[in-house]
Amino acid sequence: MFKGCHFPSEVILETIRYYLAYKLTHGEIAEIQKERGVTVDHAPINQWVIRSTPILENKVRHQMKSISSSWQMDETDIKIKG
């Protein structure tokens, strides 16, 4: 999925997860990765997110179990002042 990238796929997936799970900017994610010993600029992070998010979403949607094809709701009656 990440052929031709200069970084291992684990680093790319971790970076994308930070962006999607937490409300962090690309610069903040670059700082977090720098603390972990990975020097990456904010521009590739943006490209990774744009390219990979639709692909990851499709893979996850196919693995998710459907909850149900129908929904039911109980009826509730409330009497006010008699």
PDB file of N, CA, C and O in Angstrom:
ATOM      1  N   MET A   1       0.819  -1.189   0.000  1.00  0.00           N
ATOM      2  CA  MET A   1       0.000   0.000   0.000  1.00  0.00           C
ATOM      3  C   MET A   1       0.869   1.263   0.000  1.00  0.00           C
ATOM      4  O   MET A   1       0.486   2.284  -0.570  1.00  0.00           O
ATOM      5  N   PHE A   2       2.015   1.190   0.627  1.00  0.00           N
ATOM      6  CA  PHE A   2       2.902   2.348   0.708  1.00  0.00           C
ATOM      7  C   PHE A   2       4.191   2.104  -0.065  1.00  0.00           C
ATOM      8  O   PHE A   2       5.272   2.448   0.413  1.00  0.00           O
ATOM      9  N   LYS A   3       4.091   1.522  -1.240  1.00  0.00           N
ATOM     10  CA  LYS A   3       5.281   1.244  -2.044  1.00  0.00           C
ATOM     11  C   LYS A   3       5.893   2.551  -2.519  1.00  0.00           C
ATOM     12  O   LYS A   3       5.179   3.476  -2.907  1.00  0.00           O
ATOM     13  N   GLY A   4       7.193   2.622  -2.487  1.00  0.00           N
ATOM     14  CA  GLY A   4       7.917   3.802  -2.947  1.00  0.00           C
ATOM     15  C   GLY A   4       8.071   4.891  -1.903  1.00  0.00           C
ATOM     16  O   GLY A   4       8.651   5.938  -2.187  1.00  0.00           O
ATOM     17  N   CYS A   5       7.564   4.665  -0.707  1.00  0.00           N
ATOM     18  CA  CYS A   5       7.703   5.671   0.357  1.00  0.00           C
ATOM     19  C   CYS A   5       9.042   5.488   1.064  1.00  0.00           C
ATOM     20  O   CYS A   5       9.579   4.382   1.127  1.00  0.00           O
ATOM     21  N   HIS A   6       9.566   6.573   1.588  1.00  0.00           N
ATOM     22  CA  HIS A   6      10.853   6.542   2.271  1.00  0.00           C
ATOM     23  C   HIS A   6      10.738   6.083   3.724  1.00  0.00           C
ATOM     24  O   HIS A   6      11.747   5.824   4.380  1.00  0.00           O
ATOM     25  N   PHE A   7       9.515   5.983   4.218  1.00  0.00           N
ATOM     26  CA  PHE A   7       9.287   5.614   5.615  1.00  0.00           C
ATOM     27  C   PHE A   7       8.619   4.254   5.688  1.00  0.00           C
ATOM     28  O   PHE A   7       7.893   3.875   4.769  1.00  0.00           O
ATOM     29  N   PRO A   8       8.850   3.512   6.766  1.00  0.00           N
ATOM     30  CA  PRO A   8       8.174   2.218   6.927  1.00  0.00           C
ATOM     31  C   PRO A   8       6.659   2.407   7.053  1.00  0.00           C
ATOM     32  O   PRO A   8       6.184   3.449   7.504  1.00  0.00           O
ATOM     33  N   SER A   9       5.929   1.396   6.654  1.00  0.00           N
ATOM     34  CA  SER A   9       4.468   1.497   6.684  1.00  0.00           C
ATOM     35  C   SER A   9       3.943   1.680   8.104  1.00  0.00           C
ATOM     36  O   SER A   9       2.893   2.294   8.292  1.00  0.00           O
ATOM     37  N   GLU A  10       4.653   1.160   9.112  1.00  0.00           N
ATOM     38  CA  GLU A  10       4.210   1.326  10.503  1.00  0.00           C
ATOM     39  C   GLU A  10       4.219   2.798  10.899  1.00  0.00           C
ATOM     40  O   GLU A  10       3.311   3.265  11.587  1.00  0.00           O
ATOM     41  N   VAL A  11       5.241   3.526  10.466  1.00  0.00           N
ATOM     42  CA  VAL A  11       5.340   4.956  10.778  1.00  0.00           C
ATOM     43  C   VAL A  11       4.221   5.714  10.075  1.00  0.00           C
ATOM     44  O   VAL A  11       3.604   6.597  10.670  1.00  0.00           O
ATOM     45  N   ILE A  12       3.958   5.384   8.837  1.00  0.00           N
ATOM     46  CA  ILE A  12       2.916   6.069   8.075  1.00  0.00           C
ATOM     47  C   ILE A  12       1.546   5.802   8.689  1.00  0.00           C
ATOM     48  O   ILE A  12       0.756   6.732   8.856  1.00  0.00           O
ATOM     49  N   LEU A  13       1.255   4.556   9.026  1.00  0.00           N
ATOM     50  CA  LEU A  13      -0.042   4.223   9.621  1.00  0.00           C
ATOM     51  C   LEU A  13      -0.219   4.883  10.989  1.00  0.00           C
ATOM     52  O   LEU A  13      -1.310   5.352  11.316  1.00  0.00           O
ATOM     53  N   GLU A  14       0.837   4.921  11.777  1.00  0.00           N
ATOM     54  CA  GLU A  14       0.778   5.575  13.080  1.00  0.00           C
ATOM     55  C   GLU A  14       0.508   7.077  12.910  1.00  0.00           C
ATOM     56  O   GLU A  14      -0.277   7.659  13.659  1.00  0.00           O
ATOM     57  N   THR A  15       1.152   7.686  11.937  1.00  0.00           N
ATOM     58  CA  THR A  15       0.963   9.105  11.671  1.00  0.00           C
ATOM     59  C   THR A  15      -0.467   9.397  11.229  1.00  0.00           C
ATOM     60  O   THR A  15      -1.079  10.361  11.689  1.00  0.00           O
ATOM     61  N   ILE A  16      -0.992   8.573  10.346  1.00  0.00           N
ATOM     62  CA  ILE A  16      -2.370   8.749   9.882  1.00  0.00           C
ATOM     63  C   ILE A  16      -3.345   8.563  11.038  1.00  0.00           C
ATOM     64  O   ILE A  16      -4.343   9.278  11.133  1.00  0.00           O
ATOM     65  N   ARG A  17      -3.060   7.612  11.911  1.00  0.00           N
ATOM     66  CA  ARG A  17      -3.927   7.378  13.067  1.00  0.00           C
ATOM     67  C   ARG A  17      -3.946   8.597  13.987  1.00  0.00           C
ATOM     68  O   ARG A  17      -5.009   8.991  14.469  1.00  0.00           O
ATOM     69  N   TYR A  18      -2.783   9.196  14.234  1.00  0.00           N
ATOM     70  CA  TYR A  18      -2.731  10.411  15.046  1.00  0.00           C
ATOM     71  C   TYR A  18      -3.613  11.498  14.445  1.00  0.00           C
ATOM     72  O   TYR A  18      -4.339  12.188  15.161  1.00  0.00           O
ATOM     73  N   TYR A  19      -3.544  11.642  13.140  1.00  0.00           N
ATOM     74  CA  TYR A  19      -4.320  12.700  12.486  1.00  0.00           C
ATOM     75  C   TYR A  19      -5.817  12.415  12.576  1.00  0.00           C
ATOM     76  O   TYR A  19      -6.601  13.323  12.851  1.00  0.00           O
ATOM     77  N   LEU A  20      -6.220  11.178  12.350  1.00  0.00           N
ATOM     78  CA  LEU A  20      -7.641  10.857  12.327  1.00  0.00           C
ATOM     79  C   LEU A  20      -8.249  10.710  13.718  1.00  0.00           C
ATOM     80  O   LEU A  20      -9.404  11.082  13.925  1.00  0.00           O
ATOM     81  N   ALA A  21      -7.496  10.179  14.667  1.00  0.00           N
ATOM     82  CA  ALA A  21      -8.050   9.922  15.996  1.00  0.00           C
ATOM     83  C   ALA A  21      -8.042  11.152  16.889  1.00  0.00           C
ATOM     84  O   ALA A  21      -8.936  11.318  17.719  1.00  0.00           O
ATOM     85  N   TYR A  22      -7.061  12.004  16.732  1.00  0.00           N
ATOM     86  CA  TYR A  22      -6.922  13.184  17.579  1.00  0.00           C
ATOM     87  C   TYR A  22      -6.952  14.413  16.688  1.00  0.00           C
ATOM     88  O   TYR A  22      -6.585  14.335  15.516  1.00  0.00           O
ATOM     89  N   LYS A  23      -7.366  15.499  17.202  1.00  0.00           N
ATOM     90  CA  LYS A  23      -7.430  16.728  16.403  1.00  0.00           C
ATOM     91  C   LYS A  23      -6.082  17.440  16.471  1.00  0.00           C
ATOM     92  O   LYS A  23      -5.935  18.470  17.130  1.00  0.00           O
ATOM     93  N   LEU A  24      -5.109  16.870  15.779  1.00  0.00           N
ATOM     94  CA  LEU A  24      -3.758  17.439  15.748  1.00  0.00           C
ATOM     95  C   LEU A  24      -3.477  17.959  14.350  1.00  0.00           C
ATOM     96  O   LEU A  24      -3.972  17.421  13.359  1.00  0.00           O
ATOM     97  N   THR A  25      -2.676  19.012  14.285  1.00  0.00           N
ATOM     98  CA  THR A  25      -2.263  19.521  12.987  1.00  0.00           C
ATOM     99  C   THR A  25      -1.097  18.688  12.465  1.00  0.00           C
ATOM    100  O   THR A  25      -0.501  17.891  13.190  1.00  0.00           O
ATOM    101  N   HIS A  26      -0.790  18.894  11.188  1.00  0.00           N
ATOM    102  CA  HIS A  26       0.331  18.159  10.598  1.00  0.00           C
ATOM    103  C   HIS A  26       1.641  18.521  11.285  1.00  0.00           C
ATOM    104  O   HIS A  26       2.509  17.668  11.470  1.00  0.00           O
ATOM    105  N   GLY A  27       1.781  19.777  11.658  1.00  0.00           N
ATOM    106  CA  GLY A  27       2.994  20.217  12.354  1.00  0.00           C
ATOM    107  C   GLY A  27       3.135  19.572  13.726  1.00  0.00           C
ATOM    108  O   GLY A  27       4.234  19.184  14.123  1.00  0.00           O
ATOM    109  N   GLU A  28       2.022  19.457  14.452  1.00  0.00           N
ATOM    110  CA  GLU A  28       2.061  18.820  15.764  1.00  0.00           C
ATOM    111  C   GLU A  28       2.413  17.339  15.648  1.00  0.00           C
ATOM    112  O   GLU A  28       3.148  16.798  16.475  1.00  0.00           O
ATOM    113  N   ILE A  29       1.887  16.699  14.623  1.00  0.00           N
ATOM    114  CA  ILE A  29       2.209  15.281  14.411  1.00  0.00           C
ATOM    115  C   ILE A  29       3.679  15.126  14.040  1.00  0.00           C
ATOM    116  O   ILE A  29       4.331  14.176  14.472  1.00  0.00           O
ATOM    117  N   ALA A  30       4.205  16.055  13.241  1.00  0.00           N
ATOM    118  CA  ALA A  30       5.631  16.015  12.889  1.00  0.00           C
ATOM    119  C   ALA A  30       6.494  16.157  14.136  1.00  0.00           C
ATOM    120  O   ALA A  30       7.535  15.509  14.247  1.00  0.00           O
ATOM    121  N   GLU A  31       6.068  17.009  15.086  1.00  0.00           N
ATOM    122  CA  GLU A  31       6.805  17.156  16.343  1.00  0.00           C
ATOM    123  C   GLU A  31       6.758  15.874  17.168  1.00  0.00           C
ATOM    124  O   GLU A  31       7.766  15.479  17.754  1.00  0.00           O
ATOM    125  N   ILE A  32       5.605  15.223  17.221  1.00  0.00           N
ATOM    126  CA  ILE A  32       5.479  13.963  17.965  1.00  0.00           C
ATOM    127  C   ILE A  32       6.398  12.906  17.356  1.00  0.00           C
ATOM    128  O   ILE A  32       7.088  12.187  18.079  1.00  0.00           O
ATOM    129  N   GLN A  33       6.405  12.815  16.044  1.00  0.00           N
ATOM    130  CA  GLN A  33       7.262  11.831  15.380  1.00  0.00           C
ATOM    131  C   GLN A  33       8.741  12.157  15.593  1.00  0.00           C
ATOM    132  O   GLN A  33       9.568  11.253  15.707  1.00  0.00           O
ATOM    133  N   LYS A  34       9.072  13.446  15.648  1.00  0.00           N
ATOM    134  CA  LYS A  34      10.459  13.834  15.897  1.00  0.00           C
ATOM    135  C   LYS A  34      10.903  13.390  17.286  1.00  0.00           C
ATOM    136  O   LYS A  34      12.041  12.958  17.469  1.00  0.00           O
ATOM    137  N   GLU A  35       9.994  13.499  18.277  1.00  0.00           N
ATOM    138  CA  GLU A  35      10.304  13.022  19.626  1.00  0.00           C
ATOM    139  C   GLU A  35      10.531  11.510  19.641  1.00  0.00           C
ATOM    140  O   GLU A  35      11.267  10.999  20.485  1.00  0.00           O
ATOM    141  N   ARG A  36       9.907  10.805  18.720  1.00  0.00           N
ATOM    142  CA  ARG A  36      10.070   9.351  18.621  1.00  0.00           C
ATOM    143  C   ARG A  36      11.265   8.958  17.767  1.00  0.00           C
ATOM    144  O   ARG A  36      11.544   7.771  17.596  1.00  0.00           O
ATOM    145  N   GLY A  37      11.972   9.949  17.229  1.00  0.00           N
ATOM    146  CA  GLY A  37      13.172   9.663  16.451  1.00  0.00           C
ATOM    147  C   GLY A  37      12.953   9.616  14.952  1.00  0.00           C
ATOM    148  O   GLY A  37      13.852   9.217  14.211  1.00  0.00           O
ATOM    149  N   VAL A  38      11.777  10.016  14.489  1.00  0.00           N
ATOM    150  CA  VAL A  38      11.471  10.006  13.059  1.00  0.00           C
ATOM    151  C   VAL A  38      11.342  11.451  12.597  1.00  0.00           C
ATOM    152  O   VAL A  38      10.458  12.173  13.059  1.00  0.00           O
ATOM    153  N   THR A  39      12.208  11.876  11.695  1.00  0.00           N
ATOM    154  CA  THR A  39      12.156  13.236  11.183  1.00  0.00           C
ATOM    155  C   THR A  39      11.349  13.248   9.897  1.00  0.00           C
ATOM    156  O   THR A  39      11.776  12.712   8.874  1.00  0.00           O
ATOM    157  N   VAL A  40      10.181  13.864   9.962  1.00  0.00           N
ATOM    158  CA  VAL A  40       9.291  13.946   8.799  1.00  0.00           C
ATOM    159  C   VAL A  40       8.698  15.354   8.770  1.00  0.00           C
ATOM    160  O   VAL A  40       8.364  15.924   9.809  1.00  0.00           O
ATOM    161  N   ASP A  41       8.576  15.897   7.570  1.00  0.00           N
ATOM    162  CA  ASP A  41       8.002  17.227   7.391  1.00  0.00           C
ATOM    163  C   ASP A  41       6.474  17.112   7.365  1.00  0.00           C
ATOM    164  O   ASP A  41       5.929  16.017   7.225  1.00  0.00           O
ATOM    165  N   HIS A  42       5.798  18.239   7.499  1.00  0.00           N
ATOM    166  CA  HIS A  42       4.338  18.207   7.526  1.00  0.00           C
ATOM    167  C   HIS A  42       3.730  17.951   6.146  1.00  0.00           C
ATOM    168  O   HIS A  42       2.604  17.460   6.060  1.00  0.00           O
ATOM    169  N   ALA A  43       4.444  18.270   5.069  1.00  0.00           N
ATOM    170  CA  ALA A  43       3.908  18.076   3.714  1.00  0.00           C
ATOM    171  C   ALA A  43       3.659  16.599   3.381  1.00  0.00           C
ATOM    172  O   ALA A  43       2.588  16.284   2.863  1.00  0.00           O
ATOM    173  N   PRO A  44       4.597  15.677   3.653  1.00  0.00           N
ATOM    174  CA  PRO A  44       4.294  14.269   3.383  1.00  0.00           C
ATOM    175  C   PRO A  44       3.153  13.736   4.244  1.00  0.00           C
ATOM    176  O   PRO A  44       2.402  12.861   3.811  1.00  0.00           O
ATOM    177  N   ILE A  45       3.024  14.258   5.453  1.00  0.00           N
ATOM    178  CA  ILE A  45       1.921  13.810   6.318  1.00  0.00           C
ATOM    179  C   ILE A  45       0.598  14.148   5.656  1.00  0.00           C
ATOM    180  O   ILE A  45      -0.324  13.332   5.647  1.00  0.00           O
ATOM    181  N   ASN A  46       0.504  15.341   5.107  1.00  0.00           N
ATOM    182  CA  ASN A  46      -0.714  15.749   4.406  1.00  0.00           C
ATOM    183  C   ASN A  46      -1.004  14.822   3.230  1.00  0.00           C
ATOM    184  O   ASN A  46      -2.147  14.411   3.035  1.00  0.00           O
ATOM    185  N   GLN A  47       0.013  14.491   2.452  1.00  0.00           N
ATOM    186  CA  GLN A  47      -0.169  13.612   1.302  1.00  0.00           C
ATOM    187  C   GLN A  47      -0.561  12.203   1.738  1.00  0.00           C
ATOM    188  O   GLN A  47      -1.406  11.577   1.097  1.00  0.00           O
ATOM    189  N   TRP A  48       0.037  11.694   2.815  1.00  0.00           N
ATOM    190  CA  TRP A  48      -0.313  10.366   3.321  1.00  0.00           C
ATOM    191  C   TRP A  48      -1.784  10.311   3.711  1.00  0.00           C
ATOM    192  O   TRP A  48      -2.487   9.351   3.399  1.00  0.00           O
ATOM    193  N   VAL A  49      -2.235  11.353   4.395  1.00  0.00           N
ATOM    194  CA  VAL A  49      -3.630  11.381   4.843  1.00  0.00           C
ATOM    195  C   VAL A  49      -4.574  11.437   3.651  1.00  0.00           C
ATOM    196  O   VAL A  49      -5.561  10.703   3.602  1.00  0.00           O
ATOM    197  N   ILE A  50      -4.274  12.301   2.694  1.00  0.00           N
ATOM    198  CA  ILE A  50      -5.148  12.459   1.526  1.00  0.00           C
ATOM    199  C   ILE A  50      -5.202  11.177   0.706  1.00  0.00           C
ATOM    200  O   ILE A  50      -6.280  10.775   0.269  1.00  0.00           O
ATOM    201  N   ARG A  51      -4.062  10.528   0.488  1.00  0.00           N
ATOM    202  CA  ARG A  51      -4.024   9.320  -0.345  1.00  0.00           C
ATOM    203  C   ARG A  51      -4.553   8.079   0.365  1.00  0.00           C
ATOM    204  O   ARG A  51      -5.231   7.254  -0.248  1.00  0.00           O
ATOM    205  N   SER A  52      -4.251   7.944   1.638  1.00  0.00           N
ATOM    206  CA  SER A  52      -4.498   6.676   2.316  1.00  0.00           C
ATOM    207  C   SER A  52      -5.832   6.574   3.028  1.00  0.00           C
ATOM    208  O   SER A  52      -6.334   5.467   3.222  1.00  0.00           O
ATOM    209  N   THR A  53      -6.419   7.689   3.421  1.00  0.00           N
ATOM    210  CA  THR A  53      -7.656   7.629   4.187  1.00  0.00           C
ATOM    211  C   THR A  53      -8.784   6.933   3.429  1.00  0.00           C
ATOM    212  O   THR A  53      -9.449   6.086   4.025  1.00  0.00           O
ATOM    213  N   PRO A  54      -9.046   7.234   2.148  1.00  0.00           N
ATOM    214  CA  PRO A  54     -10.120   6.513   1.449  1.00  0.00           C
ATOM    215  C   PRO A  54      -9.849   5.012   1.326  1.00  0.00           C
ATOM    216  O   PRO A  54     -10.777   4.209   1.419  1.00  0.00           O
ATOM    217  N   ILE A  55      -8.608   4.634   1.121  1.00  0.00           N
ATOM    218  CA  ILE A  55      -8.259   3.217   1.003  1.00  0.00           C
ATOM    219  C   ILE A  55      -8.476   2.501   2.331  1.00  0.00           C
ATOM    220  O   ILE A  55      -9.050   1.412   2.370  1.00  0.00           O
ATOM    221  N   LEU A  56      -8.016   3.114   3.412  1.00  0.00           N
ATOM    222  CA  LEU A  56      -8.197   2.517   4.734  1.00  0.00           C
ATOM    223  C   LEU A  56      -9.671   2.441   5.109  1.00  0.00           C
ATOM    224  O   LEU A  56     -10.106   1.471   5.729  1.00  0.00           O
ATOM    225  N   GLU A  57     -10.440   3.461   4.736  1.00  0.00           N
ATOM    226  CA  GLU A  57     -11.872   3.451   5.043  1.00  0.00           C
ATOM    227  C   GLU A  57     -12.566   2.289   4.344  1.00  0.00           C
ATOM    228  O   GLU A  57     -13.393   1.609   4.953  1.00  0.00           O
ATOM    229  N   ASN A  58     -12.244   2.053   3.082  1.00  0.00           N
ATOM    230  CA  ASN A  58     -12.850   0.928   2.358  1.00  0.00           C
ATOM    231  C   ASN A  58     -12.493  -0.404   3.002  1.00  0.00           C
ATOM    232  O   ASN A  58     -13.355  -1.273   3.131  1.00  0.00           O
ATOM    233  N   LYS A  59     -11.245  -0.581   3.407  1.00  0.00           N
ATOM    234  CA  LYS A  59     -10.831  -1.835   4.039  1.00  0.00           C
ATOM    235  C   LYS A  59     -11.548  -2.054   5.361  1.00  0.00           C
ATOM    236  O   LYS A  59     -11.961  -3.171   5.671  1.00  0.00           O
ATOM    237  N   VAL A  60     -11.695  -0.986   6.142  1.00  0.00           N
ATOM    238  CA  VAL A  60     -12.351  -1.113   7.443  1.00  0.00           C
ATOM    239  C   VAL A  60     -13.836  -1.377   7.269  1.00  0.00           C
ATOM    240  O   VAL A  60     -14.400  -2.193   7.998  1.00  0.00           O
ATOM    241  N   ARG A  61     -14.480  -0.715   6.332  1.00  0.00           N
ATOM    242  CA  ARG A  61     -15.924  -0.911   6.116  1.00  0.00           C
ATOM    243  C   ARG A  61     -16.242  -2.353   5.727  1.00  0.00           C
ATOM    244  O   ARG A  61     -17.264  -2.895   6.149  1.00  0.00           O
ATOM    245  N   HIS A  62     -15.387  -2.971   4.934  1.00  0.00           N
ATOM    246  CA  HIS A  62     -15.626  -4.355   4.527  1.00  0.00           C
ATOM    247  C   HIS A  62     -15.432  -5.330   5.687  1.00  0.00           C
ATOM    248  O   HIS A  62     -16.013  -6.416   5.677  1.00  0.00           O
ATOM    249  N   GLN A  63     -14.638  -4.970   6.670  1.00  0.00           N
ATOM    250  CA  GLN A  63     -14.386  -5.848   7.806  1.00  0.00           C
ATOM    251  C   GLN A  63     -15.405  -5.669   8.925  1.00  0.00           C
ATOM    252  O   GLN A  63     -15.526  -6.529   9.797  1.00  0.00           O
ATOM    253  N   MET A  64     -16.135  -4.565   8.908  1.00  0.00           N
ATOM    254  CA  MET A  64     -17.111  -4.309   9.967  1.00  0.00           C
ATOM    255  C   MET A  64     -18.324  -5.206   9.790  1.00  0.00           C
ATOM    256  O   MET A  64     -18.756  -5.470   8.668  1.00  0.00           O
ATOM    257  N   LYS A  65     -18.865  -5.668  10.894  1.00  0.00           N
ATOM    258  CA  LYS A  65     -20.076  -6.475  10.851  1.00  0.00           C
ATOM    259  C   LYS A  65     -21.283  -5.553  10.793  1.00  0.00           C
ATOM    260  O   LYS A  65     -21.309  -4.508  11.443  1.00  0.00           O
ATOM    261  N   SER A  66     -22.281  -5.943  10.012  1.00  0.00           N
ATOM    262  CA  SER A  66     -23.490  -5.140   9.985  1.00  0.00           C
ATOM    263  C   SER A  66     -24.269  -5.385  11.273  1.00  0.00           C
ATOM    264  O   SER A  66     -24.337  -6.508  11.772  1.00  0.00           O
ATOM    265  N   ILE A  67     -24.842  -4.336  11.789  1.00  0.00           N
ATOM    266  CA  ILE A  67     -25.552  -4.433  13.062  1.00  0.00           C
ATOM    267  C   ILE A  67     -26.886  -5.134  12.860  1.00  0.00           C
ATOM    268  O   ILE A  67     -27.153  -6.161  13.483  1.00  0.00           O
ATOM    269  N   SER A  68     -27.709  -4.589  12.005  1.00  0.00           N
ATOM    270  CA  SER A  68     -29.010  -5.170  11.742  1.00  0.00           C
ATOM    271  C   SER A  68     -29.597  -4.480  10.520  1.00  0.00           C
ATOM    272  O   SER A  68     -29.240  -3.348  10.194  1.00  0.00           O
ATOM    273  N   SER A  69     -30.496  -5.177   9.859  1.00  0.00           N
ATOM    274  CA  SER A  69     -31.128  -4.561   8.695  1.00  0.00           C
ATOM    275  C   SER A  69     -32.394  -3.801   9.087  1.00  0.00           C
ATOM    276  O   SER A  69     -32.915  -3.024   8.286  1.00  0.00           O
ATOM    277  N   SER A  70     -32.896  -4.011  10.301  1.00  0.00           N
ATOM    278  CA  SER A  70     -34.090  -3.297  10.743  1.00  0.00           C
ATOM    279  C   SER A  70     -33.913  -2.800  12.173  1.00  0.00           C
ATOM    280  O   SER A  70     -33.139  -3.354  12.954  1.00  0.00           O
ATOM    281  N   TRP A  71     -34.645  -1.754  12.489  1.00  0.00           N
ATOM    282  CA  TRP A  71     -34.587  -1.158  13.822  1.00  0.00           C
ATOM    283  C   TRP A  71     -36.002  -1.119  14.390  1.00  0.00           C
ATOM    284  O   TRP A  71     -36.973  -0.927  13.657  1.00  0.00           O
ATOM    285  N   GLN A  72     -36.106  -1.304  15.702  1.00  0.00           N
ATOM    286  CA  GLN A  72     -37.400  -1.233  16.364  1.00  0.00           C
ATOM    287  C   GLN A  72     -37.320  -0.225  17.497  1.00  0.00           C
ATOM    288  O   GLN A  72     -36.283  -0.056  18.139  1.00  0.00           O
ATOM    289  N   MET A  73     -38.455   0.444  17.725  1.00  0.00           N
ATOM    290  CA  MET A  73     -38.498   1.427  18.800  1.00  0.00           C
ATOM    291  C   MET A  73     -39.767   1.201  19.598  1.00  0.00           C
ATOM    292  O   MET A  73     -40.836   1.013  19.017  1.00  0.00           O
ATOM    293  N   ASP A  74     -39.669   1.217  20.905  1.00  0.00           N
ATOM    294  CA  ASP A  74     -40.835   1.051  21.759  1.00  0.00           C
ATOM    295  C   ASP A  74     -41.605   2.355  21.846  1.00  0.00           C
ATOM    296  O   ASP A  74     -41.037   3.444  21.768  1.00  0.00           O
ATOM    297  N   GLU A  75     -42.912   2.215  22.009  1.00  0.00           N
ATOM    298  CA  GLU A  75     -43.773   3.388  22.141  1.00  0.00           C
ATOM    299  C   GLU A  75     -43.882   3.756  23.619  1.00  0.00           C
ATOM    300  O   GLU A  75     -44.005   2.880  24.476  1.00  0.00           O
ATOM    301  N   THR A  76     -43.837   5.038  23.907  1.00  0.00           N
ATOM    302  CA  THR A  76     -43.942   5.516  25.285  1.00  0.00           C
ATOM    303  C   THR A  76     -45.046   6.562  25.355  1.00  0.00           C
ATOM    304  O   THR A  76     -45.064   7.510  24.570  1.00  0.00           O
ATOM    305  N   ASP A  77     -45.968   6.385  26.299  1.00  0.00           N
ATOM    306  CA  ASP A  77     -47.052   7.353  26.507  1.00  0.00           C
ATOM    307  C   ASP A  77     -46.754   8.146  27.768  1.00  0.00           C
ATOM    308  O   ASP A  77     -46.359   7.576  28.785  1.00  0.00           O
ATOM    309  N   ILE A  78     -46.939   9.452  27.707  1.00  0.00           N
ATOM    310  CA  ILE A  78     -46.738  10.314  28.860  1.00  0.00           C
ATOM    311  C   ILE A  78     -47.989  11.142  29.061  1.00  0.00           C
ATOM    312  O   ILE A  78     -48.447  11.820  28.140  1.00  0.00           O
ATOM    313  N   LYS A  79     -48.552  11.091  30.279  1.00  0.00           N
ATOM    314  CA  LYS A  79     -49.720  11.901  30.592  1.00  0.00           C
ATOM    315  C   LYS A  79     -49.264  13.095  31.429  1.00  0.00           C
ATOM    316  O   LYS A  79     -48.533  12.951  32.409  1.00  0.00           O
ATOM    317  N   ILE A  80     -49.716  14.272  31.013  1.00  0.00           N
ATOM    318  CA  ILE A  80     -49.364  15.480  31.758  1.00  0.00           C
ATOM    319  C   ILE A  80     -50.656  16.120  32.254  1.00  0.00           C
ATOM    320  O   ILE A  80     -51.556  16.406  31.464  1.00  0.00           O
ATOM    321  N   LYS A  81     -50.744  16.342  33.553  1.00  0.00           N
ATOM    322  CA  LYS A  81     -51.903  16.949  34.209  1.00  0.00           C
ATOM    323  C   LYS A  81     -53.186  16.205  33.896  1.00  0.00           C
ATOM    324  O   LYS A  81     -54.161  16.804  33.442  1.00  0.00           O
ATOM    325  N   GLY A  82     -53.190  14.923  34.131  1.00  0.00           N
ATOM    326  CA  GLY A  82     -54.415  14.125  34.057  1.00  0.00           C
ATOM    327  C   GLY A  82     -54.597  13.498  32.726  1.00  0.00           C
ATOM    328  O   GLY A  82     -55.583  12.794  32.504  1.00  0.00           O
TER     329      GLY A  82
END
